[in-house]
Amino acid sequence: MYTKTRLISKKNQVQRVIENGNSYIEKVFYEPKNMEIEIEILELLNKKGCNVPKIIKAYKNTLILEDLGDVTLLDWYEKAEREDSKSYEAMLKKLSQWMKAFYFVTKNYYKNDIMLGDVNFRNFIIKENEVFGIDFEEVNQGNVETDIGNLLAFAMTYYPESKWKIDFSDKLMQILLTDLKLSEEVVIRERENALIKIKSRRL
């Protein structure tokens, strides 16, 4: 049996392939340079034991990646809100620890502050109750606070906006500030900048 299922991606062609009972992710890049960045970051993070998909094969403009499943952090977050859950701190700590590991590993390797660039809940997978990062083609040199501000803004504004989302974002900010030892003032400023951009796109 061989099937392909298209997955959501604005930048590339991404499909889940099932072949002879096994599954993997096929990611076809429209920009070769982005594939080079993705491979470099995935190899680095895998080497350091971070939760990311393993590279099975790379050829031309295509990456074959380990299939981590289809439950994104956004799926988990939306389910938690539907259930009006207040028991989400443990997962937020796992997300924070993943991000802490990413920034530590990349800063040590590149000798500069490195940011994810495209940081949103769709770029994290929940597998066996652990957080895995995916999609690293926009990783670049930059401020960690910018990443965190963007993540917090997304957490507040996924449609429809609600008090639950604001409370969730506030708790996430507290955990990230503590774990990453960031300036609250700078993170809030970056969050407000991100909120302005998000709202302008939705006008």
N, C-alpha and C positions, 0 to 999 in steps of 0.2 A: 504493500500500500504506500502510495506517495501522494501527499497533499501539501499545498501551500496556502497559508492564510495571511493576508496583508495586515500589518500592524500599523497603528497610528504613528506617523512621522512626517513632520513638515519639511525636513531637510534632505531626507534620503528615502530610498525604497527599502523597507524593512518587512521581512516575512518570517513567519514560523513555518518551518518545514518538518513534516513528519514522514519518515522513511523507514520502512521495515520495523515499525514499533519504536523507533528512536526519534527524538525531536532536537532541532537546533535552530538557531536564529541566523538568517541570511541577511546581511546588511550591505546594500549596494550604495556606494558613495557617489554623489554627483561631482564632488570636488576631491581630487586625489590628495591634496595637501591635508584635508580633514581626516582622511583615512590614516595618513602617516602619524598625525597627532594622536589619534585614537589608539593605534597600535602601541606607540611609545608609552602612553600613560597606562594602558592596560597591562603591558608587560612589566612596568615598574611596580604597579600596585599589586599585581599577582605575586611578584617576587618577594614583596614585603608582607604578604599574607593578608592583604585587605580584601574585603568582600566585594569582588567584582567578577563578571563572567570570564571564563577562560577562553583563550583564542584556540579554536580547533584548526583553522586553516585560513590563510590569507593569499589571495591571488587577484591580479589585475586591480579592479576597483571594488573588490568584494571581500568582506570578512565573514567567516563562519564562526559563530560564537556559541558557547554553552547556553542552553535554554534554562533560565532561572524560574520560569513560570510566568503567569500573566496577572499576578496580583501586585499592582503598583501601590506606592505609598498614597497616591491620590485615591485609589479604591478603598484602602484601609481607612483613610481620613473621612471619606464620604459616608462609609458604613458607621464609623464612630459617631458622626454627627446625627445620622438617622436614628441611632439608638440613644442619642443624648448622653453618650458615655462621658464620664469624668475620669475614667481609669486609663488614661493614655500616657501618663508620665513615663512609664517603663519604655515604651516604644520611642518616645522623644529622646530619652537618654541614649538609646541605641543609635538613633539618627545622629545625635550630637557626637557620640564617640566615633562613628564612622567618619564624620566630617573632620574631627580632630585628627584622626589618623591620616586622612587624605592631605590635609595642610601640612602636617609634620613631615610626611614622607616626601612630598613634592618640594617643600622648602629646603630640606636637607640635600635633595638631589640637584635642584636647579640653583640653589644659593640665592633665591629670591622668593618673595611672597607670590604664591600662585593661587589663582581663583578658578572655580569650576566654569564660570561664565554663564552657561545655561543651567541654572539651578532652579528646579521646580519639582513638585511631588511626582510627576510622571517619570522622572529620571532616577527613581529609586524603586527597587523591587523588594517585596517582603517574601522571603522564602524560609519556611520552618521557623517563623517568628524572629528572623534576623533581617537586618537591613543590608541590601546590596546596592551599590551605585552602578549606573549604566550611563552611556553616552558622554564621551569625554572629548569630542572633537572641537569644542570651544574653550577648552582649558587654555589659559594664557596668564601672563604676568599681570598682577593687579592686587587690589586690596581685598582681604578676607571680609572686611566689613561690608563691602559692596555686595558680595555673595549673600551674606546673612540678611542684609536689608532687603534684597530681592526676594529671598525665601520667605521672610516674614510678611512681606507685602502680598505675595501670592496666597499665603495661608489666610490672610484676612479677607481676600477679595474673590476667591473662587465662588462662582455663582450658585445660589443666591447668597449675598452677604448676610451675616447674622451675628448675634451676640456670642453664640457658641464659638464661631470662628475667631472672633476678637479675643475671647478668653484663651482659646487654644494657642493663638499666635503669641499672646503675652507670656504664657507658660513656656512655650518654645524659646522665646527670647531670653527668659531668665536662665534656662538650662544652658543655652549656647553661650551666653555672656560668662557664666561661671566656668564652663568647661574650656572655652577657647580664650578666656581672659582678655576680652575685648572691651573697648570703651563703649559704654551705654550711649553716651551722647553721639558718638560717631555712627553707631549702628542705627539709632533712631533717625538721624539725619539721612542716612542712606535708605532707610525704609520709607521715609516721607518722599524722597526723590523718586523711588520706585513706584509708590502709590500714584504720584502725579502722572508718570508715564503710562501706567496701566489704565488709569481713568481717561487719559487723552486718547488712547487707542480704542476705547469703548464708546466714545462719543459718536 
